[in-house]
Amino acid sequence: MKFTRITRAALVLGVSCAALALWPDEAQEAHAQQTPARRVAVVIGVSSYPGLGAGATLPSASTEATRLTLALKEEAHYDEVRLLLDSQATVASVQALFRDGLRGSIGPQDQLLVYFVGHGIGGDFDDPYLLFHDSQASDPAGTALSVKTLGAAVRASVQPASVIIVTDASHAGTVEGGLALLGPAASQWPDLGPQSLVISSSSLREVAQEGAFAKHFSDAITGGADENDDHFVSAAELQRYLLLAVPYETNKKQTPSIAGRFEPGLQLSKGVVLKPTMPAGAVGKGGQQTIIVNEQPPELDHTIDAVKFVFRDAREGQVQCRGATEPALCEPYCYVREIQAGACQVSAVQGSRTLKAAPFVTTRGVVICEPSGDKLVCRSDQWSR
């Protein structure tokens, strides 16, 4: 059967209208499934290990845990964050927390994030444990918690809708007898059920550099990974960020490991503000990088596959970049594709005024443009929500 151009257009319009009629309920249902009622975090940082000897001290662990606790509260807007540091982080106290201490705080519609920074063992034997403040060199496995035990405790006692486990527990050093301080990789955790995301700071049998992972995780979950600027950080966004930033930071000597059964859109934080924390030179598959907007650009002569421009508090946005045949119209956002790095001519209307700017773009990413006084300011660092 053949259709005229008008008939085809009518069919397309009809199908589109039908899809639009169905989309809101489906979208709301999917959003509700991925948005927890409450977000609760347990952050554990162990710097001192009296029973393992002076060589097991990990000075940065307690500092990193404290900073992440504040970041989760203030920037990622977690409803509750519990912090266990050094002598508070014993095997018994951790077991008690997951057995009884979180009851009443986490329900079946909530999300639990567990972040551990400290030492582990057994990762190189595929029998990994996390070591706590009272772990002993004479019996490291017997005075630690295996990931099987801890994983079972998390799921059996609190039963949240979604679980995120993050460990930074494979560092240089050994305990007595030469046992390497290599904790679990993500793939070594047991199955924690649907909507479970497990992240380790390094891959299997890979030594993590002290401090290399924590900063990037904190930056990512508090807005650095919010690449679509929707004020949420999803599991997929966090994954992409970490797999770019950490290998770059460590000269490809450390790559986070990610496992579990989770939806890419699983929301890990809310109310965040996108910020340019990705290292400018971090390159992943496909040459993905963050956007850089410079006042004084370097000499540029390369192609960028896509840049998203977002206009706020202004209308009739237009963007003309090098290599584009015609301006892109943005209401309130648009993508420009296959352009040459360098200056883009940007304009937008506020009231009766036409405001202009000429931001420089050097890599793919997001540029936010908004009025500031009598100017149009385009940047990727901070802006009003």
C-alpha positions in Angstrom: 0.0 0.0 0.0 1.3 3.4 -0.9 0.7 6.6 1.0 0.8 10.2 -0.1 3.1 12.6 1.7 0.1 14.1 3.6 -1.2 10.7 4.6 2.3 9.7 5.9 2.5 12.9 7.8 -0.9 12.3 9.4 0.1 8.8 10.4 3.3 10.0 11.9 1.4 12.7 13.8 -1.2 10.2 15.0 1.5 7.8 16.2 3.4 10.6 17.9 0.2 11.9 19.7 -0.6 8.4 20.9 3.0 8.0 22.2 2.8 11.3 24.0 -0.5 10.3 25.5 1.1 7.2 27.0 4.5 8.6 27.9 3.8 10.6 31.0 2.4 7.7 33.1 5.1 5.3 31.9 7.8 7.9 32.6 6.4 8.7 36.0 6.3 5.0 36.8 9.9 4.5 35.7 11.0 7.6 37.6 9.2 6.4 40.7 11.0 3.0 40.5 14.4 4.7 40.3 13.8 7.4 42.8 14.2 6.2 46.5 12.0 7.6 49.2 15.1 8.2 51.4 18.8 7.9 50.8 20.9 6.7 53.7 24.6 6.3 53.7 27.1 4.5 56.0 30.7 5.7 55.6 33.5 3.8 57.2 37.1 5.0 57.3 39.9 3.1 59.0 43.3 4.8 59.2 44.8 3.0 62.2 45.2 -0.8 62.6 46.9 -1.4 66.0 46.7 -5.2 65.6 48.3 -5.1 62.1 51.4 -3.1 62.9 52.6 0.4 62.0 53.0 -0.6 58.3 49.3 -0.9 57.9 48.5 2.7 58.8 46.5 4.4 56.1 46.6 8.1 57.0 44.2 9.4 54.4 41.3 7.0 55.1 39.7 8.8 58.0 40.1 12.2 56.3 38.5 10.9 53.1 35.6 9.4 55.0 34.9 12.6 56.9 35.0 14.7 53.8 32.7 12.3 51.9 30.2 12.3 54.8 29.9 16.1 54.6 29.7 16.0 50.8 26.9 13.4 50.9 24.9 15.5 53.4 25.5 19.0 52.0 25.8 18.4 48.2 24.3 15.0 47.4 21.4 15.6 49.8 21.4 12.3 51.5 18.7 12.1 54.2 20.9 10.4 56.7 24.7 9.7 56.8 26.4 7.7 59.5 30.1 7.9 60.0 32.3 5.3 61.6 36.0 6.2 62.1 38.9 4.1 63.4 38.0 2.9 66.9 34.3 3.2 66.1 34.8 0.9 63.1 35.2 -2.5 64.8 33.9 -5.8 63.5 31.3 -6.0 66.2 30.1 -2.4 65.7 29.7 -2.9 62.0 27.8 -6.1 62.5 25.6 -4.5 65.1 24.9 -1.6 62.8 23.6 -3.8 59.9 21.9 -6.2 62.3 20.0 -3.6 64.4 21.3 -0.1 64.1 19.7 0.7 60.7 16.3 -0.7 61.5 13.8 2.1 61.3 16.1 4.2 59.1 15.7 2.2 55.9 12.5 0.9 54.4 11.7 -1.1 51.3 11.4 2.0 49.2 14.8 3.5 50.4 18.4 3.4 49.1 21.5 2.4 51.1 25.0 3.5 50.2 27.9 1.8 52.1 31.3 3.3 51.5 34.4 1.7 53.0 38.0 3.1 52.8 40.6 1.1 54.6 42.4 -2.2 54.1 41.3 -5.6 52.9 42.8 -9.0 52.3 42.1 -12.1 50.1 41.3 -10.3 46.9 44.2 -12.0 45.2 42.8 -15.4 46.4 39.2 -14.7 45.4 38.2 -14.9 49.1 38.1 -11.2 50.1 37.7 -9.7 53.5 37.5 -6.1 54.8 39.8 -5.3 57.8 38.6 -3.1 60.6 40.2 -1.3 63.5 40.4 -4.4 65.7 41.6 -6.8 63.0 44.6 -8.8 64.1 47.7 -9.9 62.2 47.7 -13.3 64.0 44.3 -14.1 62.5 43.4 -11.5 59.9 40.5 -13.5 58.3 39.0 -14.5 61.7 39.1 -10.8 62.9 37.6 -9.3 59.7 34.4 -9.5 57.7 34.2 -11.4 54.4 32.2 -9.8 51.6 29.9 -12.7 51.7 29.0 -12.1 55.4 28.7 -8.4 54.9 26.7 -8.7 51.7 24.3 -11.1 53.4 23.9 -8.8 56.4 23.1 -5.8 54.3 20.4 -7.6 52.3 18.9 -9.7 55.2 18.6 -7.1 57.9 17.6 -3.8 56.2 16.2 -4.9 52.7 16.3 -1.5 51.0 15.0 -1.0 47.4 18.5 -0.3 46.2 22.0 -0.9 47.5 25.3 0.7 46.5 28.5 -0.7 47.9 31.8 1.1 47.4 35.1 -0.1 48.6 38.6 1.5 48.5 40.4 -1.4 50.1 43.3 -2.6 47.9 46.5 -0.7 48.9 50.2 -1.3 49.0 51.6 -3.3 51.9 51.3 -6.6 53.7 50.4 -8.0 57.1 52.6 -10.4 59.0 53.3 -13.5 57.0 53.4 -11.6 53.8 49.6 -11.5 53.2 49.0 -8.7 50.7 46.5 -6.0 51.6 44.4 -6.6 48.5 40.7 -6.3 49.3 37.7 -7.1 47.1 37.1 -6.1 43.5 33.5 -5.4 42.6 33.1 -8.7 40.8 34.0 -10.6 43.9 30.9 -9.5 45.9 28.0 -11.9 46.1 24.8 -11.1 44.2 23.0 -8.4 46.2 19.8 -8.6 44.2 18.1 -6.2 41.7 19.0 -2.6 41.9 22.4 -3.3 43.4 25.6 -1.4 42.3 29.0 -2.5 43.5 32.1 -0.3 42.9 35.7 -1.0 43.9 38.4 1.6 43.6 40.6 -0.7 41.5 40.2 -3.8 39.4 41.0 -7.4 40.4 44.5 -7.8 41.9 45.3 -4.1 41.2 46.9 -1.9 43.9 45.0 1.4 44.5 46.9 4.6 45.0 46.1 6.2 48.3 43.7 9.1 47.8 43.3 8.6 44.0 39.7 7.3 44.1 38.0 9.1 47.0 38.2 12.6 45.5 36.8 11.6 42.2 34.0 9.6 43.8 33.0 12.5 45.9 33.3 15.0 43.0 31.2 12.7 40.8 28.3 12.0 43.1 28.0 15.6 44.2 27.5 16.9 40.7 30.6 16.4 38.6 29.0 13.4 36.9 25.7 15.1 36.2 26.4 15.3 32.5 22.8 15.9 31.4 22.3 18.6 34.0 19.1 17.2 35.5 20.3 17.7 39.1 20.5 13.9 39.7 23.6 11.6 39.3 22.6 8.3 37.9 24.5 5.0 38.1 25.5 5.3 34.4 26.8 8.8 34.9 28.8 7.8 37.9 30.3 4.9 36.1 31.3 6.9 33.1 32.9 9.5 35.3 35.0 7.1 37.4 36.2 5.1 34.4 37.5 8.3 32.9 38.9 10.2 35.9 40.6 7.5 38.0 42.7 6.0 35.2 43.8 9.4 34.1 44.7 10.4 37.6 46.8 7.3 38.0 48.4 7.2 34.6 46.2 4.1 33.8 47.6 2.1 36.7 44.3 2.0 38.5 40.8 1.4 37.0 37.7 1.1 39.1 35.7 -2.1 38.9 31.9 -2.0 38.6 29.4 -4.9 39.0 25.9 -5.6 40.1 22.3 -5.6 38.7 21.1 -2.1 38.3 19.3 0.2 35.9 21.5 2.8 34.3 19.1 5.5 35.4 19.2 4.5 39.1 19.6 7.8 40.9 22.3 8.0 43.4 22.1 11.6 44.5 19.7 14.5 44.1 19.7 18.3 43.9 23.2 18.5 42.7 24.8 21.2 40.6 27.0 20.2 37.6 30.6 21.3 38.2 33.7 20.9 36.1 35.7 18.5 38.3 36.6 16.0 35.6 40.3 16.3 34.8 40.6 18.1 31.5 42.8 15.5 29.9 40.8 12.5 31.0 40.0 10.5 27.8 37.9 7.4 27.5 36.5 5.3 24.7 35.5 7.5 21.8 37.7 10.3 23.1 35.0 11.6 25.6 36.1 14.5 27.7 34.6 17.3 29.7 34.0 20.7 28.3 36.5 23.4 28.9 35.6 27.1 28.4 38.6 29.4 28.3 39.0 33.1 28.3 42.2 32.8 26.3 42.1 29.7 24.2 45.1 27.7 23.0 45.7 27.1 19.3 43.0 24.6 18.4 42.6 22.5 15.3 40.5 19.4 16.0 36.9 18.2 15.6 34.4 17.9 18.5 31.6 15.4 17.9 29.0 17.1 20.1 28.5 20.0 22.5 25.3 20.7 24.4 24.4 24.4 24.9 21.8 25.2 27.6 20.2 28.7 27.9 18.8 29.9 31.2 16.7 33.0 31.9 16.9 33.9 28.2 15.1 33.0 24.9 15.8 32.6 21.2 19.3 31.2 21.9 21.5 30.8 18.8 24.9 29.1 18.5 27.3 29.3 15.6 30.4 27.3 16.0 33.4 26.8 13.7 32.7 24.2 11.0 28.9 24.4 11.4 27.0 25.4 8.2 24.3 27.3 10.0 23.4 28.5 13.5 21.7 26.1 15.9 18.5 27.3 17.5 18.2 26.6 21.2 14.9 26.6 23.1 16.1 26.2 25.8 18.9 23.8 24.7 20.4 22.4 21.6 23.3 20.2 20.4 25.9 21.3 17.9 27.7 18.4 16.2 30.9 17.8 14.3 32.4 21.3 14.9 35.9 22.6 15.0 37.3 23.5 18.4 37.5 27.2 19.1 35.2 30.2 19.5 31.4 29.8 19.1 29.3 32.9 18.5 26.3 32.8 20.9 23.3 35.1 21.3 20.1 35.1 23.3 17.3 37.5 24.1 16.3 38.8 27.5 13.4 41.2 27.5 14.1 43.6 24.7 17.9 43.1 24.7 20.0 40.8 22.6 23.0 39.5 24.6 26.0 38.0 23.0 29.0 35.9 24.0 31.9 34.0 22.4 32.8 31.0 24.5 35.6 28.7 23.5 35.0 25.0 23.4 37.8 22.4 23.3 36.1 19.1 24.1 32.6 17.5 24.1 30.4 18.4 27.1 27.9 21.0 28.3 28.0 24.8 28.1 25.5 26.8 30.2 24.7 30.4 29.0 22.7 32.9 31.1 22.4 36.7 31.4 24.6 38.4 33.9 24.1 42.2 34.0 24.3 43.4 30.4 26.2 40.4 29.2 25.6 36.8 28.3 27.9 34.6 30.3 28.7 31.0 29.1 30.5 28.7 31.5 30.6 25.2 32.9 31.5 25.8 36.5 28.6 27.3 38.6 25.3 28.7 37.7 21.9 29.4 39.3 19.5 26.5 39.3 
